[in-house]
Amino acid sequence: MPPAVFALSLAAFCIGTTEFIISGILLPVSRDLLVSVPTAGLLVTGYAAGVAVGGPILGLLMGRVAVKPAILGVMIVFAIGQLLCAIAPNYELLLLARLVSACGHGAFFGVGSIAVSQIVPVERRGAALSLFVGGITIASILGLPAGTAIGNAFGWRIAFGCIAGMSVLSVAAVLFTLPARTQGEEEADAPLALQARQLLNHEVWLSYTIVAIIMVGQVAFGTFQVAILTEITGLDPVTQVPWFLLAGGAGAVVGMWLGGKGADWRPSTTILIIVLGQIVCFALMLLAIHNAIAAAFTLFIFSVVGFGFSTPMQVRILHGARAAPRLAATLVSTAYNIGIAAGALLGATLLSNGVGYATLPAAGIATSVVATLTVVLSLWLDRRVNGKVTA
């Protein structure tokens, strides 16, 4: 595998860590900045909204910029955003700094996935994309637990400072490993009207819809998972919670691997299996969070299912939008972050209106049912339009 793929995976790790980290340091942030836990949770919503809106805008503005300088530019913006997070004196400026970071996030995954697909042979693109997206998985395995431990032991500002440092390293790695021009780069320069027509393919826009819906339930629970493990399961936030997050991270590794296998098999069928599995996992979570051992096991399974979702969905979207790879890939992040923003807002709203932490997984059951129905509709349209389920 070319070194540039690993460099881009390191950048993805940094970005994934900063998106996840708030759930791990939610309690110290709320105490330090004198805001409620649900209000602190809106830092997830704000970041996700910034990715959803800023990513496509920045991606379109850079539509004619070569891949390498585009990636370096958005990573520099991201690193500056992390530094601003570390020194933000109040909640409002921390939220603003998160928005600065978010502008680089969405555009990065769009142009980064195109770079990865263009620097490897066609027969290895699936594996390369899995490794690239695997940076987010590693963020879940190492970044979130380590950031949580650092944030609780030394202060949440130090956690953001560490991410800023890692981001600078990733910029250097991309600078020295990614070719100046990648093979087939001109494909990203298709006229905007042609790219927009590609997005009207049901295989594309329904996939975006499924991504957003499934993320609502995942994030409504995930944003407050540390608070749940502390308040409901009764774990110590410094000595025990990071290990439980590590169990979830291990499940993410397994899920990413299985998702890649499923993408090579039948992406659409794999997606259907995953959304059905989400319903089961959320139902189990309602019971498991009251017992430490059951909670650890369920977090592992929950992550296996949740992280198996991304690779087959990415393959399905890029298959349906072959003439608009950069825009379509950027909008994958938008779809994810619309769901993330809505999920964090839903969780905060439910908690603010008297719903207890222990009931939050029920929101995931409801959204997973809706996602399952949408997947079934998409597969039905595949058969009607193409005569078969798309690969």
DRENDO-930941 format. One line per 4 residues: number of its first residue (from 1); their letters; for each residue x, y, z of C-alpha. Coordinates in nm, 2 decimals, padded with zeros to 4 digits. Example, Ala and Ser with C-alpha at 12.3 -4.5 7.8 and 13.67 -1.06 7.14 Angstrom:
BEGIN
1	AS	01.23 -00.45 00.78  01.37 -00.11 00.71
This chain:
BEGIN
1	MPPA	00.00 00.00 00.00  00.15 00.34 -00.09  00.28 00.55 00.21  00.04 00.83 00.11
5	VFAL	-00.26 00.61 00.21  -00.12 00.57 00.56  -00.05 00.95 00.58  -00.41 01.02 00.48
9	SLAA	-00.53 00.77 00.74  -00.33 00.95 01.01  -00.51 01.27 00.90  -00.84 01.09 00.92
13	FCIG	-00.74 00.97 01.27  -00.69 01.33 01.39  -01.02 01.44 01.24  -01.21 01.15 01.38
17	TTEF	-01.06 01.20 01.73  -01.17 01.56 01.75  -01.52 01.48 01.65  -01.55 01.20 01.90
21	IISG	-01.36 01.36 02.19  -01.64 01.58 02.32  -01.84 01.28 02.43  -01.54 01.17 02.65
25	ILLP	-01.47 01.51 02.80  -01.83 01.63 02.82  -01.84 01.65 03.20  -01.52 01.84 03.26
29	VSRD	-01.60 02.08 02.98  -01.95 02.15 03.13  -01.80 02.21 03.47  -01.51 02.43 03.35
33	LLVS	-01.72 02.65 03.12  -02.02 02.66 03.36  -02.28 02.51 03.13  -02.51 02.22 03.16
37	VPTA	-02.42 01.87 03.02  -02.69 01.90 02.75  -02.56 02.24 02.65  -02.20 02.10 02.63
41	GLLV	-02.34 01.82 02.42  -02.44 02.09 02.16  -02.07 02.12 02.08  -02.12 01.80 01.89
45	TGYA	-02.43 01.95 01.71  -02.24 02.26 01.62  -01.94 02.08 01.49  -02.16 01.84 01.28
49	AGVA	-02.36 02.13 01.14  -02.03 02.30 01.04  -01.92 01.99 00.85  -02.26 01.95 00.69
53	VGGP	-02.27 02.31 00.56  -01.91 02.41 00.54  -01.78 02.09 00.38  -01.97 02.11 00.06
57	ILGL	-01.92 02.49 00.03  -01.54 02.46 00.07  -01.54 02.15 -00.15  -01.71 02.34 -00.43
61	LMGR	-01.48 02.64 -00.39  -01.18 02.40 -00.43  -01.33 02.21 -00.72  -01.06 02.32 -00.96
65	VAVK	-00.78 02.29 -00.70  -00.54 02.00 -00.73  -00.59 01.72 -00.48  -00.27 01.76 -00.29
69	PAIL	-00.29 02.13 -00.21  -00.66 02.10 -00.14  -00.59 01.83 00.13  -00.30 02.03 00.28
73	GVMI	-00.51 02.34 00.29  -00.80 02.19 00.47  -00.57 02.01 00.72  -00.40 02.33 00.80
77	VFAI	-00.74 02.49 00.87  -00.83 02.19 01.09  -00.50 02.22 01.29  -00.56 02.59 01.36
81	GQLL	-00.91 02.50 01.47  -00.77 02.25 01.73  -00.53 02.51 01.87  -00.82 02.76 01.90
85	CAIA	-01.02 02.49 02.09  -00.73 02.44 02.33  -00.72 02.81 02.42  -01.09 02.90 02.40
89	PNYE	-01.17 03.10 02.72  -01.55 03.03 02.72  -01.82 02.82 02.57  -01.91 03.05 02.28
93	LLLL	-01.55 03.07 02.16  -01.50 02.70 02.20  -01.81 02.65 01.98  -01.67 02.89 01.72
97	ARLV	-01.33 02.71 01.72  -01.51 02.38 01.66  -01.69 02.54 01.36  -01.35 02.64 01.22
101	SACG	-01.23 02.28 01.25  -01.55 02.15 01.10  -01.50 02.35 00.78  -01.19 02.15 00.70
105	HGAF	-01.35 01.81 00.81  -01.61 01.77 00.54  -01.39 01.88 00.25  -01.11 01.66 00.37
109	FGVG	-01.30 01.33 00.35  -01.44 01.42 00.01  -01.10 01.50 -00.15  -00.91 01.25 00.06
113	SIAV	-01.12 00.96 -00.06  -01.07 01.06 -00.42  -00.69 01.08 -00.36  -00.69 00.73 -00.21
117	SQIV	-00.89 00.59 -00.50  -00.65 00.75 -00.76  -00.31 00.64 -00.61  -00.39 00.27 -00.61
121	PVER	-00.48 00.02 -00.88  -00.86 -00.03 -00.94  -00.85 -00.38 -00.79  -00.71 -00.24 -00.46
125	RGAA	-00.94 00.06 -00.42  -01.17 -00.11 -00.17  -00.88 -00.21 00.06  -00.73 00.14 00.03
129	LSLF	-01.05 00.31 00.11  -01.10 00.08 00.41  -00.76 00.17 00.54  -00.83 00.54 00.49
133	VGGI	-01.16 00.53 00.67  -00.99 00.30 00.92  -00.83 00.62 01.05  -01.17 00.70 01.20
137	TIAS	-01.18 00.35 01.35  -00.85 00.40 01.52  -00.97 00.73 01.65  -01.25 00.53 01.82
141	ILGL	-01.01 00.27 01.95  -00.72 00.49 02.06  -00.81 00.86 02.01  -01.14 00.86 02.21
145	PAGT	-01.01 00.66 02.51  -00.67 00.83 02.52  -00.83 01.17 02.48  -01.08 01.09 02.75
149	AIGN	-00.81 00.98 02.98  -00.59 01.28 02.91  -00.88 01.52 02.93  -01.00 01.39 03.27
153	AFGW	-00.65 01.36 03.41  -00.48 01.68 03.28  -00.76 01.89 03.15  -00.97 01.90 02.84
157	RIAF	-00.75 02.17 02.69  -00.45 01.95 02.69  -00.65 01.69 02.49  -00.72 01.94 02.21
161	GCIA	-00.36 02.05 02.22  -00.25 01.69 02.16  -00.48 01.67 01.86  -00.34 01.99 01.72
165	GMSV	00.01 01.85 01.74  -00.09 01.53 01.57  -00.26 01.73 01.30  00.06 01.91 01.22
169	LSVA	00.24 01.57 01.19  -00.03 01.46 00.95  00.02 01.77 00.73  00.39 01.69 00.71
173	AVLF	00.32 01.32 00.63  00.09 01.41 00.34  00.33 01.68 00.21  00.61 01.43 00.17
177	TLPA	00.42 01.12 00.05  00.12 01.23 -00.16  00.21 01.28 -00.53  00.17 01.63 -00.67
181	RTQG	-00.08 01.50 -00.93  -00.28 01.18 -00.89  -00.39 00.96 -01.18  -00.74 01.05 -01.31
185	EEEA	-00.75 01.37 -01.12  -00.93 01.54 -01.40  -01.25 01.34 -01.31  -01.31 01.58 -01.03
189	DAPL	-01.34 01.87 -01.28  -01.67 01.75 -01.44  -01.92 02.04 -01.49  -02.13 02.12 -01.18
193	ALQA	-02.46 02.05 -01.36  -02.34 01.70 -01.45  -02.23 01.64 -01.10  -02.56 01.76 -00.96
197	RQLL	-02.75 01.52 -01.20  -02.55 01.23 -01.06  -02.68 01.31 -00.71  -03.04 01.27 -00.83
201	NHEV	-02.97 00.89 -00.87  -03.19 00.72 -00.61  -02.89 00.50 -00.53  -02.71 00.82 -00.41
205	WLSY	-02.97 01.04 -00.24  -03.14 00.75 -00.06  -02.80 00.64 00.06  -02.74 00.99 00.20
209	TIVA	-03.08 00.97 00.37  -03.00 00.63 00.53  -02.67 00.76 00.66  -02.83 01.06 00.82
213	IIMV	-03.12 00.86 00.98  -02.90 00.59 01.12  -02.66 00.84 01.27  -02.93 01.02 01.46
217	GQVA	-02.99 00.72 01.69  -02.62 00.64 01.72  -02.52 00.99 01.82  -02.82 01.06 02.05
221	FGTF	-02.68 00.77 02.26  -02.31 00.81 02.18  -02.28 01.18 02.27  -02.38 01.09 02.63
225	QVAI	-02.22 00.75 02.66  -01.96 00.86 02.91  -02.22 01.03 03.12  -02.44 00.71 03.10
229	LTEI	-02.15 00.48 03.19  -02.07 00.71 03.49  -02.42 00.79 03.61  -02.61 00.47 03.52
233	TGLD	-02.35 00.19 03.51  -02.16 00.34 03.80  -01.81 00.34 03.65  -01.52 00.57 03.75
237	PVTQ	-01.47 00.82 03.47  -01.09 00.82 03.50  -00.99 00.46 03.58  -01.27 00.26 03.42
241	VPWF	-01.45 00.45 03.15  -01.15 00.46 02.91  -01.13 00.08 02.91  -01.50 00.05 02.82
245	LLAG	-01.45 00.29 02.54  -01.15 00.08 02.43  -01.39 -00.22 02.42  -01.61 -00.02 02.18
249	GAGA	-01.30 00.07 01.98  -01.20 -00.30 01.94  -01.55 -00.37 01.81  -01.50 -00.09 01.56
253	VVGM	-01.20 -00.26 01.42  -01.39 -00.58 01.37  -01.68 -00.39 01.22  -01.46 -00.21 00.98
257	WLGG	-01.31 -00.53 00.86  -01.64 -00.71 00.82  -01.79 -00.40 00.65  -01.50 -00.41 00.39
261	KGAD	-01.57 -00.78 00.33  -01.94 -00.70 00.29  -01.87 -00.43 00.05  -01.67 -00.67 -00.17
265	WRPS	-01.96 -00.92 -00.14  -02.29 -00.72 -00.17  -02.29 -00.37 -00.03  -02.67 -00.32 -00.04
269	TTIL	-02.74 -00.65 00.14  -02.47 -00.58 00.39  -02.63 -00.24 00.47  -02.97 -00.41 00.52
273	IIVL	-02.81 -00.66 00.77  -02.64 -00.38 00.95  -02.95 -00.16 01.00  -03.14 -00.46 01.13
277	GQIV	-02.85 -00.53 01.37  -02.87 -00.17 01.49  -03.23 -00.24 01.62  -03.11 -00.54 01.81
281	CFAL	-02.81 -00.36 01.96  -03.02 -00.06 02.08  -03.27 -00.30 02.24  -02.99 -00.48 02.42
285	MLLA	-02.84 -00.15 02.53  -03.16 -00.06 02.72  -03.09 -00.35 02.96  -02.71 -00.38 02.94
289	IHNA	-02.62 -00.03 03.07  -02.73 -00.13 03.42  -02.45 -00.39 03.45  -02.08 -00.33 03.39
293	IAAA	-02.00 -00.66 03.22  -02.31 -00.65 03.00  -02.24 -00.29 02.91  -01.89 -00.37 02.79
297	FTLF	-02.01 -00.66 02.58  -02.29 -00.46 02.43  -02.06 -00.16 02.35  -01.84 -00.40 02.16
301	IFSV	-02.12 -00.55 01.95  -02.27 -00.20 01.91  -01.94 -00.08 01.76  -01.91 -00.39 01.53
305	VGFG	-02.25 -00.31 01.38  -02.20 00.07 01.37  -01.86 00.07 01.21  -01.95 -00.20 00.96
309	FSTP	-02.18 00.06 00.79  -01.93 00.31 00.64  -01.74 00.12 00.37  -02.04 -00.05 00.19
313	MQVR	-02.23 00.28 00.20  -01.93 00.46 00.05  -01.90 00.20 -00.22  -02.27 00.23 -00.30
317	ILHG	-02.26 00.61 -00.32  -01.95 00.62 -00.54  -02.11 00.36 -00.77  -02.42 00.57 -00.81
321	ARAA	-02.23 00.89 -00.87  -01.94 00.79 -01.09  -01.92 01.12 -01.28  -01.91 01.33 -00.96
325	PRLA	-01.67 01.15 -00.72  -01.54 01.46 -00.53  -01.88 01.62 -00.47  -02.04 01.29 -00.39
329	ATLV	-01.77 01.19 -00.15  -01.78 01.53 00.02  -02.16 01.50 00.07  -02.11 01.16 00.24
333	STAY	-01.96 01.36 00.53  -02.25 01.61 00.50  -02.50 01.33 00.54  -02.32 01.18 00.83
337	NIGI	-02.29 01.51 01.01  -02.65 01.61 00.95  -02.74 01.29 01.13  -02.47 01.37 01.40
341	AAGA	-02.60 01.72 01.45  -02.96 01.60 01.47  -02.87 01.31 01.70  -02.68 01.53 01.95
345	LLGA	-02.96 01.78 01.95  -03.22 01.50 01.99  -03.03 01.36 02.29  -02.98 01.70 02.45
349	TLLS	-03.35 01.79 02.40  -03.47 01.46 02.55  -03.24 01.50 02.85  -03.35 01.87 02.90
353	NGVG	-03.72 01.76 02.89  -03.68 01.50 03.17  -03.59 01.18 02.98  -03.33 00.99 03.17
357	YATL	-02.99 00.87 03.04  -03.11 00.51 03.07  -03.39 00.57 02.81  -03.17 00.72 02.53
361	PAAG	-03.11 00.39 02.35  -03.49 00.38 02.27  -03.43 00.67 02.03  -03.19 00.45 01.84
365	IATS	-03.45 00.18 01.81  -03.69 00.42 01.64  -03.44 00.56 01.40  -03.30 00.22 01.31
369	VVAT	-03.66 00.11 01.22  -03.70 00.41 00.99  -03.35 00.34 00.83  -03.44 -00.02 00.77
373	LTVV	-03.76 00.08 00.58  -03.56 00.33 00.38  -03.30 00.06 00.29  -03.58 -00.17 00.18
377	LSLW	-03.72 00.11 -00.04  -03.38 00.17 -00.20  -03.33 -00.20 -00.28  -03.68 -00.22 -00.43
381	LDRR	-03.59 00.08 -00.66  -03.27 -00.10 -00.75  -03.47 -00.40 -00.88  -03.72 -00.18 -01.05
385	VNGK	-03.47 00.05 -01.23  -03.19 -00.19 -01.29  -03.35 -00.53 -01.27  -03.13 -00.63 -00.99
389	VTA	-02.97 -00.50 -00.67  -02.67 -00.29 -00.75  -02.33 -00.43 -00.66
